[in-house]
């Protein structure tokens, strides 16, 4: 499948494209997308919310040292 991508300026609501001979007589799909330019402001995006630190009130600092080996200890104790 051959594809052509080009940036063109729309003049008076019209767009003219000269297609290669390989496209002549064939059905083609035309997709029109406006490009972002320096004159247009960037679309507004919401800042991402994070849950980091939201559970720190439940932390037990004395248990944190054991966290590194907890999984291997639990698995090795299993029958």
C-alpha positions as CSV (number, residue, x, y, z in Angstrom):
1,X,0.0,0.0,0.0
2,X,1.4,3.3,-1.0
3,X,0.8,6.4,1.2
4,X,1.5,10.1,0.7
5,X,1.8,12.5,3.6
6,X,2.0,16.2,2.8
7,X,1.3,19.5,4.6
8,X,-0.7,21.9,2.5
9,X,-2.3,25.3,3.1
10,X,-6.1,25.5,2.6
11,X,-6.9,28.6,0.4
12,X,-10.5,29.8,0.2
13,X,-11.8,26.5,1.6
14,X,-10.1,24.5,-1.2
15,X,-7.2,22.1,-1.3
16,X,-5.6,20.9,-4.5
17,X,-3.3,17.9,-4.7
18,X,-1.4,16.5,-7.6
19,X,-1.3,12.7,-7.1
20,X,1.2,10.3,-8.7
21,X,0.0,8.2,-11.6
22,X,-0.1,5.1,-9.4
23,X,-3.3,6.6,-7.8
24,X,-5.1,7.5,-11.0
25,X,-8.4,5.6,-11.4
26,X,-8.3,4.1,-7.9
27,X,-10.4,4.7,-4.9
28,X,-8.5,6.6,-2.2
29,X,-9.1,7.5,1.4
30,X,-8.7,11.2,2.3
31,X,-8.1,12.2,5.9
32,X,-7.9,15.9,6.8
33,X,-6.3,17.0,10.1
34,X,-5.4,20.5,11.2
35,X,-1.8,20.8,12.3
36,X,-0.8,22.7,15.4
37,X,1.0,25.9,14.7
38,X,3.1,28.3,16.8
39,X,0.1,30.8,16.8
40,X,-2.2,28.3,18.5
41,X,-2.0,27.7,22.2
42,X,-1.2,24.2,23.3
43,X,-4.3,22.2,24.3
44,X,-5.0,22.4,28.1
45,X,-4.2,19.2,29.9
46,X,-5.1,18.5,33.5
47,X,-2.2,17.9,35.9
48,X,-1.9,14.3,36.9
49,X,-2.9,13.5,40.4
50,X,-0.7,11.1,42.4
51,X,-1.5,8.9,45.3
52,X,2.1,8.9,46.4
53,X,2.4,9.4,50.1
54,X,-1.4,9.3,50.7
55,X,-1.1,6.2,53.1
56,X,2.0,7.4,55.0
57,X,0.0,7.9,58.1
58,X,-0.4,4.1,58.3
59,X,3.3,3.4,57.9
60,X,5.2,1.6,60.7
61,X,8.9,2.7,60.4
62,X,10.0,-0.2,62.7
63,X,8.6,-2.7,60.2
64,X,10.1,-1.1,57.1
65,X,13.5,-2.8,57.6
66,X,11.8,-6.2,57.4
67,X,10.0,-5.4,54.1
68,X,13.0,-6.4,52.0
69,X,12.8,-10.0,53.1
70,X,9.2,-10.4,54.0
71,X,8.1,-12.2,50.7
72,X,11.0,-14.7,50.7
73,X,10.5,-15.4,54.4
74,X,6.7,-16.1,53.9
75,X,7.4,-18.4,50.9
76,X,10.1,-20.3,52.7
77,X,7.8,-20.9,55.7
78,X,5.1,-22.4,53.5
79,X,4.6,-26.2,53.6
